[in-house]
């Protein structure tokens, strides 16, 4: 038989915050890998302007795509929560 114990709200908030941090780090690492692979030719002591522009564009497109997807998901979730329940 299992007991129904509630989680301490402070611990739950801490876990949620740490989970969000971890998700952000995963996104940043993915972005870094993608843009590095797309833009870097041969590493050198200095980054040339072509590579710098490529990385800036890559990051901007990633941010645009993430914003678009986030808004779309929020709208979809809102639409579903506004819909009447069917039985």
Secondary structure by P-SEA (a helix, b strand, c coil): ccccccccaaaaaaaaaaaaaaaaaaaaaaaaaaaaaaccccccccccaaaaaaaaaaaaaaaaaaaaaaaaaaaaaaaaaaccccc
